[in-house]
Amino acid sequence: MEIAFESNPLIDRLPKHLKQFIKPQDYGDYTPINQAVWRYVMRKNVDYLSKVAHNSYLDGLNKTGLEVDNIPNMYGMNRILKEIGWAAVAVDGFIPPNAFMEFQAYNVLVIASDIRQLEHIEYTPAPDIIHEGAGHAPIIANPEYAEYLRRFGEIGCKAISSSRDYEMYEAVRLLSIIKEAEGTPQVEINAAAAQVDFLQNNMGELSEMARIRNLHWWTVEYGLIGTVENPKIYGAGLLSSIGESAWCMTDKVKKIPYDISAADQSFDITKPQPQLYVTPDFAHLSLVLEEFANTMALRTGGLSSLKKLIKSNALGTIELSTGIQISGVFTNVIEEEGKPVYIQTTGKTALSYREKELVGHGTQYHAEGFGSPIGKLKGINLAIEDMSPRDLRAYDIYEAESVTLEFEGNIIVTGEIITGSRNLQGEIIIISFKNCTVTHNDSVLFQPEWGIYDMAVGKKVISAFSGPADVHSFDMINHVTSSQTIKTKKSPERAELEELYSSVRNHREGKPTHITLKEAFAAVSANHPNDWLLSLEIAELADKENNHDFLEKVINHLEKVKQNRTEIAHLISGGLELFTKK
């Protein structure tokens, strides 16, 4: 897949299934109003966050090349991020959680390149460039935190989802898009919100992905650092929200010491958070992450891990004790005394070793699924994988000879051995049979007329995780969302307002403009009485130019706007404070 923007070595090495989510950042799509929204939020953030954010934030703004006055250009960001070992790519809103975390594992920051509307300047449920660029990017300049983020991605992308998780992803994505979109009927928003509420209350037992997403939310997105009594902000959701960054510091938000219990605390992405977690330092984040990873099928293996994969109804991988990895959609497991004795996939399956597909064992060969016994042979204490060539000979497990292998759990494999494959340690990992029959009690699991039977060798399942072992084994270029980000509607009134914003921006930057500040103010106050941000920018310039009579006139207008629009009065007051309090 070709990427229509300046790349970076970290982006170049991304697998194709991640590149499908990348879109070019068309900088020309950003309007003068978009630029003014960015500038307002950044000026407020730098002013306020200098007091309440972790010191890595302001340092990171400089290191990552983010400017207060201009929406970041991804070309420039990538050149600068390269110096701290990271890269950034643009995407369309929310992407699936596994993909989002896998990007992190490759040291690539995912940035939703759209920007919130002026009406949602304090907070938007939709990811945007303010949240991603101004929130996530600066803090990763801290090496300890950046490593936590990378490691989180590495572990998180292996978390097994439930079938409901993807429904929740699509529902939240749709809700975030229509709430951010201009002019969405309230009935449509209510229906989407109701679906999210329904899913949140009917998720059943939380999956690994749901639980690790909770950890991600309470740290990467909404984390506090320091002490419960005196916390600082480091979470991107707080760093990018001028509303919540102030709200979270009040006593109305409960502060809780961060530990693994946060994995079971769900969140509502559409509302301010009633509680937040405080980590003493970034090192503690990594300790909790490893503690959680120890509970995942990735590390525990066994029967429970197989059941998680079956419940997910999605592509996943198990690894046996020999290191052989089986990737596919797992549909059945036969168990005896709490142990798996036979596993079955349906549809395309691939066998790998150390994340590399084994020659001749790709999805074309195993197109109809794969089944194999797991465990030891009945009455023999020595597992097949532990047998020396002499042991194998003694038990008639030998090429070109017929054999009957009776496994614990009453799985019986009868056939003529064609060949076997070994791993780097010399352990047999695959035995291939012809004229083979596989049974479990009275059930036939494989018949001779089905062709060659390839049996994976391993006495136990040591790991299970989401996705394939070798990303090249499967065609995963298949992501189609049910919703697309909705662009701002165009109208003559909007075009005129954009032109006024552009003129004021040019005035501030010393560029030629066809109207004066007074003419711009006359036009916006007469034709766009509900707009407040442009008048605020005009007031700032009048103050800078010591035009006190004009400044007073603009402020009087803003006071009237505050009276008519009480819901944004604090935004106007906050903007005025940026230049009047000095």
PLY file of the C-alpha trace (Angstrom):
ply
format ascii 1.0
element vertex 582
property float x
property float y
property float z
element edge 581
property int vertex1
property int vertex2
end_header
0.00 0.00 0.00
1.36 3.38 -0.98
1.25 6.12 1.63
0.69 9.59 0.27
2.85 11.46 2.75
6.45 11.78 3.80
7.32 8.56 5.58
9.77 7.60 8.29
11.76 4.35 8.81
9.37 3.32 11.61
6.37 3.77 9.31
8.09 1.92 6.49
8.43 -1.21 8.63
4.75 -1.33 9.59
2.94 -4.46 8.33
0.37 -3.95 5.59
-2.58 -4.66 7.84
-1.69 -1.58 9.89
-0.97 0.61 6.87
-4.57 0.11 5.72
-5.69 2.46 8.52
-3.33 5.28 7.54
-4.66 8.21 5.59
-2.78 11.26 4.30
-3.05 14.46 6.29
-4.38 17.03 3.85
-3.21 20.16 5.62
-5.21 22.32 3.25
-8.42 20.89 4.73
-7.84 22.81 7.95
-9.86 26.02 7.89
-9.02 29.33 9.61
-11.62 28.45 12.27
-9.86 25.11 12.83
-6.58 26.95 13.31
-8.22 29.36 15.78
-9.65 26.43 17.78
-6.19 24.82 17.97
-4.62 28.10 19.04
-7.20 28.79 21.74
-6.90 25.31 23.27
-3.10 25.34 23.14
-2.81 28.81 24.68
-5.18 27.85 27.47
-3.41 24.54 27.97
0.11 25.95 28.09
-1.05 28.62 30.51
-2.97 26.28 32.82
-1.03 23.04 32.38
2.24 24.74 33.28
0.82 24.65 36.82
-0.85 21.23 36.95
0.76 18.97 34.31
3.73 16.69 34.82
6.90 18.55 33.90
7.43 16.20 30.94
4.52 17.87 29.15
5.97 21.33 28.59
9.40 19.84 27.84
7.73 17.56 25.31
5.97 20.41 23.53
9.37 21.78 22.58
10.92 18.40 21.75
8.07 17.30 19.49
7.95 20.57 17.58
4.34 21.42 18.44
3.47 25.08 17.96
0.85 27.00 19.89
-0.31 29.02 16.88
-0.49 26.32 14.19
-2.04 22.88 13.85
0.92 20.48 13.56
1.93 19.27 10.14
2.65 15.53 10.18
5.62 15.99 7.87
7.36 18.15 10.42
6.25 16.04 13.37
7.74 12.89 11.87
11.09 14.54 11.28
11.22 15.62 14.92
9.68 12.49 16.44
12.30 10.44 14.62
14.89 11.94 16.97
13.15 10.39 19.99
12.54 7.05 18.27
8.89 7.54 17.34
6.72 8.37 14.33
3.15 9.55 13.77
0.46 8.60 11.26
-2.94 10.10 10.51
-6.10 7.97 10.75
-9.86 8.53 10.52
-11.18 8.69 14.08
-11.26 5.57 16.22
-9.56 2.45 14.88
-9.96 -1.06 16.39
-8.24 -1.37 19.79
-5.89 -4.18 18.73
-4.66 -2.12 15.77
-4.30 1.02 17.90
-2.11 -0.84 20.38
-0.11 -2.61 17.70
0.84 0.79 16.26
2.18 1.68 19.73
4.20 -1.54 19.79
5.94 -0.26 16.63
6.63 3.12 18.29
4.10 4.80 16.03
1.66 7.35 17.42
-1.81 7.23 15.86
-3.27 10.70 15.29
-6.86 11.33 14.27
-6.14 14.24 11.97
-9.58 15.85 12.05
-10.16 18.61 14.59
-13.11 19.32 16.86
-15.68 21.96 16.03
-15.68 25.29 17.81
-18.91 24.19 19.53
-17.01 21.30 21.15
-13.82 23.19 21.93
-13.67 22.02 25.57
-14.23 18.32 24.97
-15.13 15.98 22.16
-15.80 12.24 22.43
-14.19 11.85 19.00
-10.40 11.52 18.83
-8.92 14.54 17.07
-5.58 16.19 16.43
-5.84 18.24 19.61
-6.26 15.09 21.69
-3.68 13.02 19.84
-1.17 15.68 18.85
-1.31 18.02 21.82
-2.14 15.27 24.33
-0.16 12.15 23.44
2.82 13.49 21.49
4.45 15.77 24.09
4.46 13.23 26.91
6.21 10.52 24.87
9.31 12.71 24.86
9.81 11.27 28.37
11.83 8.06 27.68
10.44 6.14 30.66
6.86 6.88 29.70
7.54 6.23 26.00
8.81 2.75 26.85
5.70 2.13 28.92
3.56 3.13 25.94
5.50 0.86 23.58
5.35 -2.06 25.99
1.65 -1.48 26.56
1.08 -1.71 22.83
3.16 -4.86 22.58
1.13 -6.62 25.27
-2.22 -4.99 24.52
-2.34 -6.01 20.87
-2.15 -9.66 22.01
-5.19 -9.31 24.29
-8.11 -11.52 23.32
-11.40 -9.76 22.61
-14.94 -11.01 22.98
-17.38 -10.88 20.10
-19.11 -8.00 21.91
-15.95 -5.86 22.01
-16.07 -5.11 18.30
-19.76 -4.19 18.58
-18.80 -1.75 21.32
-16.00 -0.29 19.19
-18.37 0.34 16.29
-21.05 1.79 18.59
-18.64 4.18 20.31
-17.10 5.17 16.98
-20.54 6.00 15.55
-21.60 7.94 18.65
-18.39 9.96 18.70
-18.78 10.84 15.00
-22.40 11.97 15.12
-21.97 13.89 18.40
-19.08 15.80 16.85
-20.83 16.29 13.50
-22.62 19.55 12.89
-26.41 19.49 12.92
-26.98 15.85 13.87
-30.62 15.45 15.00
-30.84 14.84 18.75
-32.98 11.76 18.19
-30.11 10.19 16.21
-27.60 11.00 18.96
-29.97 9.58 21.58
-30.33 6.32 19.65
-26.57 5.92 19.28
-26.04 6.76 22.98
-28.69 4.21 23.96
-26.87 1.52 21.98
-23.61 2.32 23.76
-25.38 2.23 27.13
-27.00 -1.10 26.26
-23.68 -2.67 25.30
-21.91 -1.26 28.35
-24.52 -2.90 30.57
-24.58 -6.19 28.67
-20.93 -6.97 27.98
-20.92 -10.04 30.21
-17.60 -11.05 31.69
-14.99 -8.50 30.64
-12.57 -9.80 28.03
-8.82 -9.33 28.20
-9.11 -6.54 25.66
-11.85 -4.78 27.63
-9.79 -4.98 30.82
-6.52 -3.80 29.29
-8.41 -0.98 27.54
-9.54 0.07 31.00
-5.90 0.21 32.10
-5.08 2.22 28.99
-7.90 4.65 29.70
-6.97 5.22 33.35
-3.28 5.74 32.53
-2.49 6.82 28.96
-5.73 8.75 28.50
-6.79 9.93 31.96
-3.85 9.30 34.24
-2.62 11.43 37.13
0.84 11.16 38.66
2.26 12.05 42.07
0.21 11.74 45.26
-3.53 11.55 45.80
-3.28 14.83 47.69
-1.18 16.62 45.07
-1.47 14.95 41.65
-0.19 16.17 38.30
-1.69 15.44 34.88
-0.04 13.17 32.29
-3.01 11.49 30.54
-3.65 12.74 27.01
-7.41 13.03 27.46
-6.85 15.49 30.30
-3.95 17.30 28.64
-6.08 18.00 25.58
-9.32 18.99 27.32
-9.45 22.51 28.75
-12.65 21.51 30.53
-11.59 18.25 32.13
-8.05 19.38 32.96
-9.61 21.92 35.34
-12.47 19.67 36.47
-10.15 16.80 37.40
-8.26 18.95 39.88
-11.36 19.66 41.96
-12.62 17.63 44.92
-15.60 16.57 42.78
-13.35 13.97 41.12
-12.31 11.11 43.39
-8.56 10.32 43.31
-7.58 6.65 43.76
-4.06 5.12 44.05
-3.41 3.26 40.79
-3.23 -0.54 40.90
-4.44 -3.53 38.92
-8.03 -3.07 40.18
-8.33 -0.30 37.56
-8.62 -3.10 34.96
-12.14 -3.78 36.22
-13.24 -0.13 36.34
-15.08 0.57 33.09
-15.48 4.08 31.68
-17.96 6.14 29.70
-16.19 7.95 26.87
-19.03 10.45 26.45
-18.98 11.90 29.99
-16.46 13.50 32.39
-14.84 10.91 34.62
-16.11 10.68 38.23
-12.86 9.12 39.45
-9.23 9.09 38.34
-6.21 6.99 39.28
-2.92 8.39 40.54
0.37 6.58 39.93
3.35 7.54 42.12
5.68 7.49 39.09
5.96 6.13 35.55
7.85 3.04 36.73
4.78 1.96 38.72
2.74 1.93 35.50
5.05 -0.72 34.07
4.82 -2.83 37.24
1.01 -2.91 37.04
1.14 -3.67 33.32
3.37 -6.69 33.90
1.13 -7.81 36.76
-1.83 -7.70 34.40
0.08 -9.44 31.60
0.71 -12.35 33.97
-3.07 -12.95 34.05
-3.43 -13.00 30.25
-3.73 -16.11 28.10
-0.54 -14.86 26.46
1.31 -16.07 29.56
-1.01 -18.51 31.31
-1.92 -20.82 28.41
-3.95 -23.92 29.30
-7.59 -24.74 28.72
-8.88 -21.33 29.81
-6.83 -19.59 27.13
-8.30 -21.80 24.42
-11.81 -21.08 25.65
-11.09 -17.35 25.44
-10.07 -17.74 21.80
-13.15 -19.81 20.97
-15.39 -17.23 22.64
-13.75 -14.42 20.66
-14.75 -16.03 17.34
-11.78 -14.22 15.80
-8.35 -14.97 14.43
-6.02 -16.06 17.21
-2.96 -18.16 17.95
-1.99 -20.85 20.42
1.58 -21.88 21.10
2.44 -25.40 22.26
5.31 -26.38 24.51
7.51 -27.22 21.51
7.12 -23.66 20.21
4.87 -24.55 17.30
2.19 -21.91 16.81
-1.25 -22.60 15.34
-3.10 -19.56 13.98
-6.73 -19.57 12.91
-10.27 -19.25 14.18
-10.56 -21.77 17.01
-13.98 -23.39 17.18
-13.66 -26.43 19.44
-11.60 -27.98 22.19
-12.01 -31.45 23.65
-11.14 -31.45 27.33
-10.50 -34.16 29.87
-9.97 -33.51 33.58
-9.52 -29.78 33.05
-6.95 -30.14 30.29
-7.24 -29.66 26.53
-6.67 -32.93 24.68
-7.65 -31.90 21.15
-7.99 -28.51 19.44
-9.79 -27.61 16.24
-9.82 -24.56 13.97
-12.25 -23.85 11.15
-11.21 -22.25 7.88
-7.81 -20.91 6.95
-5.07 -21.91 9.38
-1.30 -21.47 9.42
1.46 -23.15 11.42
4.45 -21.12 12.54
7.54 -21.29 14.69
8.90 -18.17 16.38
6.48 -15.96 14.46
7.62 -17.33 11.07
5.28 -19.45 9.01
6.56 -22.99 8.46
7.24 -23.82 4.84
4.32 -25.74 3.37
1.98 -25.00 6.27
0.27 -21.78 5.20
-3.40 -21.00 4.75
-3.55 -22.41 1.23
-2.47 -25.83 2.50
-4.57 -25.68 5.67
-7.52 -23.98 4.00
-10.21 -26.14 5.61
-9.09 -25.96 9.22
-6.71 -27.86 11.44
-7.03 -30.28 14.34
-4.46 -31.89 16.60
-4.14 -33.78 19.87
-2.33 -32.15 22.77
-0.65 -33.95 25.64
1.25 -37.12 26.37
0.75 -40.65 25.13
-1.24 -42.86 27.46
0.93 -44.96 29.78
4.16 -43.30 28.65
5.61 -40.69 30.98
7.87 -39.28 28.27
6.21 -36.78 25.94
6.86 -37.14 22.21
8.72 -33.83 22.15
11.12 -35.09 24.83
11.92 -38.35 23.07
15.38 -38.91 21.66
15.75 -40.65 18.28
16.31 -43.90 20.20
13.12 -43.36 22.21
11.15 -42.68 19.05
12.45 -45.88 17.51
11.53 -47.81 20.62
7.93 -46.62 20.45
7.74 -47.24 16.66
7.38 -43.53 15.93
9.40 -43.76 12.78
9.14 -42.60 9.18
7.53 -44.94 6.62
6.02 -47.11 9.33
2.45 -47.47 10.52
1.76 -46.53 14.10
-1.08 -46.16 16.56
-0.65 -43.31 19.05
-3.06 -43.37 21.96
-3.06 -40.08 23.82
-4.28 -39.29 27.28
-7.87 -38.15 26.87
-8.69 -41.08 24.55
-7.49 -39.42 21.35
-6.19 -42.14 19.02
-4.14 -41.42 15.90
-3.57 -44.35 13.51
-1.67 -44.02 10.25
1.58 -44.31 8.32
4.19 -41.71 9.20
5.43 -39.79 6.17
7.84 -37.40 7.81
8.43 -35.15 10.78
9.74 -31.63 11.40
11.92 -30.51 14.29
12.52 -27.17 15.99
15.93 -25.64 16.64
16.28 -27.66 19.84
15.77 -30.90 17.94
12.27 -31.51 19.30
9.71 -32.92 16.89
7.01 -30.31 16.30
5.02 -31.85 13.41
4.38 -35.44 12.39
2.65 -36.00 9.03
0.62 -39.16 8.31
-1.08 -40.76 5.34
-3.96 -43.23 5.52
-4.70 -41.68 8.88
-7.69 -41.96 11.19
-8.12 -39.85 14.32
-10.82 -40.66 16.87
-12.03 -39.55 20.25
-14.05 -42.34 21.86
-16.76 -42.99 19.24
-16.24 -39.72 17.33
-14.17 -39.63 14.14
-12.06 -36.45 13.97
-10.12 -37.23 10.78
-10.57 -39.80 8.01
-8.03 -41.23 5.51
-9.91 -39.88 2.48
-9.38 -36.31 3.71
-5.71 -36.53 2.72
-2.53 -35.97 4.69
-2.93 -35.52 8.45
-0.47 -33.11 10.03
-0.24 -33.48 13.78
1.22 -30.69 15.88
3.36 -31.97 18.72
3.20 -30.48 22.20
2.36 -31.69 25.68
0.56 -28.47 26.66
-0.68 -25.09 25.50
1.72 -22.50 26.93
0.26 -19.37 25.33
-2.73 -17.98 23.45
-3.19 -14.54 21.97
-5.14 -12.46 19.49
-4.05 -12.33 15.87
-1.71 -14.51 13.82
1.78 -15.60 14.81
3.12 -14.48 11.43
1.35 -11.33 10.18
2.13 -12.37 6.62
0.15 -15.62 6.88
-3.28 -14.02 6.52
-4.78 -11.35 4.32
-5.87 -8.81 6.92
-6.39 -5.92 4.51
-10.11 -6.04 5.18
-10.98 -3.23 7.55
-14.24 -1.55 6.63
-15.92 0.65 9.22
-19.65 1.18 9.33
-19.17 4.93 9.80
-17.00 7.70 8.38
-16.04 11.02 9.93
-18.52 13.71 8.88
-17.05 16.95 7.54
-18.33 20.41 8.45
-21.17 21.59 6.24
-20.45 24.39 3.79
-22.69 27.43 3.39
-22.34 31.08 2.29
-22.50 32.17 5.94
-19.78 29.72 6.90
-17.60 30.82 3.98
-17.91 34.47 5.02
-17.01 33.61 8.64
-14.00 31.58 7.52
-12.83 34.53 5.42
-13.07 36.84 8.45
-11.06 34.38 10.56
-8.46 34.23 7.78
-8.17 38.02 7.65
-7.62 38.30 11.40
-5.07 35.49 11.31
-3.20 37.26 8.50
-3.29 40.49 10.50
-1.75 38.77 13.50
0.97 37.21 11.36
1.78 40.48 9.56
0.49 39.26 6.21
-1.48 41.38 3.73
-5.22 41.49 4.34
-8.00 43.25 2.45
-9.95 44.43 5.53
-9.00 46.10 8.79
-9.57 44.67 12.26
-12.40 47.14 12.81
-14.06 46.07 9.56
-13.67 42.40 10.53
-15.22 43.09 13.93
-18.11 45.03 12.40
-18.83 42.12 10.05
-18.64 39.35 12.65
-20.69 41.24 15.27
-23.37 42.13 12.70
-23.58 38.91 10.69
-22.40 36.24 13.16
-23.58 37.42 16.60
-23.18 33.97 18.20
-19.51 33.61 17.25
-17.19 34.47 20.13
-13.72 33.18 19.25
-13.03 35.64 16.42
-14.04 38.62 18.58
-11.73 37.25 21.25
-8.83 37.16 18.78
-9.67 40.71 17.66
-9.68 41.84 21.31
-6.24 40.27 21.81
-4.83 42.18 18.82
-6.48 45.45 19.91
-4.84 45.02 23.31
-1.47 44.27 21.71
-1.76 47.42 19.58
-2.83 49.49 22.63
-6.06 50.48 20.88
-7.98 50.85 24.13
-11.19 52.38 22.77
-11.54 49.61 20.20
-10.65 46.97 22.81
-13.39 48.25 25.12
-15.91 48.08 22.29
-14.99 44.46 21.50
-15.11 43.46 25.17
-18.55 45.03 25.53
-19.70 42.92 22.60
-18.24 39.80 24.20
-20.06 40.58 27.44
-23.33 40.59 25.50
-22.42 37.25 23.90
-21.77 35.87 27.40
-25.22 36.98 28.53
-26.88 35.41 25.47
-24.79 32.22 25.57
-24.16 31.47 29.23
-22.84 28.00 28.39
-19.70 29.49 26.81
-19.28 32.52 29.11
-16.38 30.85 30.95
-14.58 30.25 27.64
-14.74 33.95 26.79
-13.59 34.93 30.29
-10.76 32.41 30.11
-9.64 33.75 26.75
-9.65 37.35 27.94
-7.59 36.39 31.00
-4.80 35.13 28.74
-3.87 38.67 27.77
-5.60 40.94 30.34
-4.23 39.42 33.56
-0.70 40.51 32.71
0 1
1 2
2 3
3 4
4 5
5 6
6 7
7 8
8 9
9 10
10 11
11 12
12 13
13 14
14 15
15 16
16 17
17 18
18 19
19 20
20 21
21 22
22 23
23 24
24 25
25 26
26 27
27 28
28 29
29 30
30 31
31 32
32 33
33 34
34 35
35 36
36 37
37 38
38 39
39 40
40 41
41 42
42 43
43 44
44 45
45 46
46 47
47 48
48 49
49 50
50 51
51 52
52 53
53 54
54 55
55 56
56 57
57 58
58 59
59 60
60 61
61 62
62 63
63 64
64 65
65 66
66 67
67 68
68 69
69 70
70 71
71 72
72 73
73 74
74 75
75 76
76 77
77 78
78 79
79 80
80 81
81 82
82 83
83 84
84 85
85 86
86 87
87 88
88 89
89 90
90 91
91 92
92 93
93 94
94 95
95 96
96 97
97 98
98 99
99 100
100 101
101 102
102 103
103 104
104 105
105 106
106 107
107 108
108 109
109 110
110 111
111 112
112 113
113 114
114 115
115 116
116 117
117 118
118 119
119 120
120 121
121 122
122 123
123 124
124 125
125 126
126 127
127 128
128 129
129 130
130 131
131 132
132 133
133 134
134 135
135 136
136 137
137 138
138 139
139 140
140 141
141 142
142 143
143 144
144 145
145 146
146 147
147 148
148 149
149 150
150 151
151 152
152 153
153 154
154 155
155 156
156 157
157 158
158 159
159 160
160 161
161 162
162 163
163 164
164 165
165 166
166 167
167 168
168 169
169 170
170 171
171 172
172 173
173 174
174 175
175 176
176 177
177 178
178 179
179 180
180 181
181 182
182 183
183 184
184 185
185 186
186 187
187 188
188 189
189 190
190 191
191 192
192 193
193 194
194 195
195 196
196 197
197 198
198 199
199 200
200 201
201 202
202 203
203 204
204 205
205 206
206 207
207 208
208 209
209 210
210 211
211 212
212 213
213 214
214 215
215 216
216 217
217 218
218 219
219 220
220 221
221 222
222 223
223 224
224 225
225 226
226 227
227 228
228 229
229 230
230 231
231 232
232 233
233 234
234 235
235 236
236 237
237 238
238 239
239 240
240 241
241 242
242 243
243 244
244 245
245 246
246 247
247 248
248 249
249 250
250 251
251 252
252 253
253 254
254 255
255 256
256 257
257 258
258 259
259 260
260 261
261 262
262 263
263 264
264 265
265 266
266 267
267 268
268 269
269 270
270 271
271 272
272 273
273 274
274 275
275 276
276 277
277 278
278 279
279 280
280 281
281 282
282 283
283 284
284 285
285 286
286 287
287 288
288 289
289 290
290 291
291 292
292 293
293 294
294 295
295 296
296 297
297 298
298 299
299 300
300 301
301 302
302 303
303 304
304 305
305 306
306 307
307 308
308 309
309 310
310 311
311 312
312 313
313 314
314 315
315 316
316 317
317 318
318 319
319 320
320 321
321 322
322 323
323 324
324 325
325 326
326 327
327 328
328 329
329 330
330 331
331 332
332 333
333 334
334 335
335 336
336 337
337 338
338 339
339 340
340 341
341 342
342 343
343 344
344 345
345 346
346 347
347 348
348 349
349 350
350 351
351 352
352 353
353 354
354 355
355 356
356 357
357 358
358 359
359 360
360 361
361 362
362 363
363 364
364 365
365 366
366 367
367 368
368 369
369 370
370 371
371 372
372 373
373 374
374 375
375 376
376 377
377 378
378 379
379 380
380 381
381 382
382 383
383 384
384 385
385 386
386 387
387 388
388 389
389 390
390 391
391 392
392 393
393 394
394 395
395 396
396 397
397 398
398 399
399 400
400 401
401 402
402 403
403 404
404 405
405 406
406 407
407 408
408 409
409 410
410 411
411 412
412 413
413 414
414 415
415 416
416 417
417 418
418 419
419 420
420 421
421 422
422 423
423 424
424 425
425 426
426 427
427 428
428 429
429 430
430 431
431 432
432 433
433 434
434 435
435 436
436 437
437 438
438 439
439 440
440 441
441 442
442 443
443 444
444 445
445 446
446 447
447 448
448 449
449 450
450 451
451 452
452 453
453 454
454 455
455 456
456 457
457 458
458 459
459 460
460 461
461 462
462 463
463 464
464 465
465 466
466 467
467 468
468 469
469 470
470 471
471 472
472 473
473 474
474 475
475 476
476 477
477 478
478 479
479 480
480 481
481 482
482 483
483 484
484 485
485 486
486 487
487 488
488 489
489 490
490 491
491 492
492 493
493 494
494 495
495 496
496 497
497 498
498 499
499 500
500 501
501 502
502 503
503 504
504 505
505 506
506 507
507 508
508 509
509 510
510 511
511 512
512 513
513 514
514 515
515 516
516 517
517 518
518 519
519 520
520 521
521 522
522 523
523 524
524 525
525 526
526 527
527 528
528 529
529 530
530 531
531 532
532 533
533 534
534 535
535 536
536 537
537 538
538 539
539 540
540 541
541 542
542 543
543 544
544 545
545 546
546 547
547 548
548 549
549 550
550 551
551 552
552 553
553 554
554 555
555 556
556 557
557 558
558 559
559 560
560 561
561 562
562 563
563 564
564 565
565 566
566 567
567 568
568 569
569 570
570 571
571 572
572 573
573 574
574 575
575 576
576 577
577 578
578 579
579 580
580 581
